[in-house]
Amino acid sequence: MTRTTPPAAGAQPLRLVGADDRPMTWEQAIILYVKSLRAAGKSNATIVLYRHYLHVAADALPGSPWDVDAVALEDLLGSVEWGPSARKSLRTSVGGLYRWGRRRGYVAVDPAVDLPTVRVPKGRPRPAPEAVIADALVRADDRERRMIELGALAGLRAGEISRVHRLDLDGDMLLVHGKGGKERLVPLAHGDLLAAIAASDDWLFPNRLGGHLTPNHVSKLLSRLLPSPWTAHTLRHRFGTKAYAGTRDLLAVSQLLGHASTDTTLIYVQMPDDHLRSAVLAAATIGGVAPPGANDLEEATTPLAA
């Protein structure tokens, strides 16, 4: 099967020529687009996500993707009964396909270019409670315990936990392979965790094929140990919250979590109560005179004498 030359602007969409002249199917387009994503160095997790949402679009919009117009795409975006994060991912995936298709000449006009922007509400910190983590540690086996520790004590994502390798350990510093191919160094303070990584053959969490467990497998194992609504990611929130409470250094916490911006870190860090009370007390005077009851708040922030 061969392809015709890409059409000029305004021409009909590219066709695959075989026994008959048939439009390119969604599956054929997705396969070619995935090759482009791999060539661009996109991570496997990103490719899996995009492919999932493109198959959702394919199921809803049969035929060729190059015959779909803007109205059909907007109807799809408005009809799915999902939260804003999932709808944004759908929009991003579809938009990427059509930008690629426009560059390749598969479609003359990008039907996704003017799709409405999906607003995602700003998240809030959701650190897993200490009692929940302690209970999970009691019930976990050795492998699961290491996963919990890497999330709660080092702030690693599920994907980062799955890729921990013995050769990434240098003293107490762990080289973490993060999202988008970014790497960072995270010091580990837990002796047993350090020893477990150093003693591993290669991957800390190997699979049966000689590689490492998938991020999804790690997430599932942790979800079985943690009661709803707590997840592997809330262990990471716990680390961010505790690290900030102990240092008040948002930049350091941001670097440990692998964030490009401290604005993202604020979503992970639950401000300590005493920090908030101190901020209120700093503003609790008018003309040098504290209003009635201000001393009660100050007493609440002062530790009791032993």
Residue pairs with C-beta under 8 A, 6 or more apart in sequence:
1 16
1 17
1 18
2 17
3 14
3 16
3 17
4 14
4 15
4 17
6 14
6 104
6 105
6 106
7 13
7 14
7 105
7 108
9 108
10 108
11 108
13 23
13 24
13 64
13 66
13 67
13 106
13 107
13 108
14 24
14 66
14 104
14 105
14 106
15 21
15 22
15 23
15 24
16 22
16 23
16 24
16 28
23 63
23 64
23 66
23 67
24 64
24 65
24 66
24 106
25 64
26 54
26 55
26 57
26 58
26 61
26 64
26 65
27 58
29 64
29 65
29 66
29 97
29 101
29 106
30 51
30 54
30 55
30 58
30 97
33 50
33 54
33 96
33 97
33 100
33 101
34 47
34 50
34 51
36 100
37 46
37 47
37 50
38 47
41 181
42 50
43 179
43 180
43 181
45 159
45 179
45 215
46 180
49 89
49 93
50 92
50 93
50 96
50 97
52 93
53 89
53 90
53 92
53 93
53 94
54 93
54 94
54 97
56 80
56 90
57 65
57 73
57 76
57 90
57 93
57 94
58 65
60 76
60 79
61 68
61 72
61 73
61 76
65 97
65 98
65 101
65 107
66 101
66 106
66 107
68 111
69 111
70 111
70 112
70 113
70 114
70 115
72 111
73 94
73 111
73 112
73 115
74 115
74 116
76 90
77 87
77 90
77 91
77 115
77 116
77 118
80 86
80 87
80 90
82 90
84 118
84 119
84 120
84 121
85 120
87 118
88 118
88 120
91 112
91 115
91 117
91 118
94 112
94 115
95 112
95 113
95 115
97 112
98 107
98 110
98 111
98 112
98 113
99 110
99 112
99 113
101 107
101 110
102 108
102 109
102 110
122 267
123 267
124 267
125 237
125 240
125 241
125 267
125 268
125 269
125 270
126 229
126 234
126 237
127 234
127 237
127 238
127 240
127 241
127 242
127 270
128 152
128 226
128 230
128 234
128 235
128 237
128 238
129 230
130 238
132 226
132 227
132 230
133 148
133 152
133 235
133 238
136 144
136 148
136 222
136 225
136 226
137 145
137 148
139 225
140 147
140 148
140 225
142 196
143 205
143 221
144 221
144 222
144 225
146 193
146 196
146 204
146 205
147 161
147 205
147 218
147 221
147 222
147 232
148 222
148 225
148 235
149 190
149 192
149 193
150 156
150 160
150 161
150 164
150 193
151 158
151 161
151 222
151 232
151 235
151 236
151 238
151 239
152 235
152 236
152 238
152 239
153 188
153 189
153 190
153 193
153 239
154 174
154 186
154 188
154 193
154 239
154 256
155 186
155 236
155 239
155 240
155 243
155 256
155 257
156 164
156 176
156 186
156 236
157 178
157 179
157 215
157 232
157 233
157 236
157 258
158 215
158 216
158 218
158 219
158 222
158 232
158 233
159 179
159 215
159 218
160 176
160 177
160 178
160 258
161 205
161 215
161 218
161 232
162 205
162 212
162 213
162 214
162 215
162 217
162 218
163 177
163 203
163 212
164 174
164 176
164 197
164 203
164 204
164 205
164 212
165 200
165 202
165 203
165 204
165 212
166 197
166 198
166 199
166 200
166 201
166 202
166 203
166 204
167 202
168 174
168 175
168 176
168 177
168 197
169 175
169 194
169 197
169 198
172 187
172 188
172 189
172 194
173 185
173 186
173 187
173 188
174 185
174 186
174 187
174 188
174 197
175 183
175 184
175 185
176 183
176 184
176 185
176 186
176 258
177 183
178 184
178 258
179 258
182 258
184 255
184 256
184 258
186 256
188 194
188 197
196 204
197 204
203 211
203 212
203 213
204 212
205 212
205 213
205 218
206 212
206 213
207 213
207 214
207 217
218 232
219 231
219 232
222 231
222 232
222 235
223 231
223 232
226 232
226 234
226 235
236 257
236 268
237 268
237 270
239 256
239 257
240 253
240 257
240 265
240 268
240 269
241 268
241 269
241 270
243 252
243 253
243 256
244 250
244 253
244 269
244 271
244 272
245 272
245 275
247 253
248 275
250 262
250 265
250 266
250 269
251 262
253 265
253 268
253 269
254 261
254 262
254 264
254 265
257 265
257 268
259 265
259 268
274 301
277 297
277 300
277 301
278 301
280 297
281 294
281 297
281 298
281 301
284 290
284 291
284 294
284 297
285 291
285 294
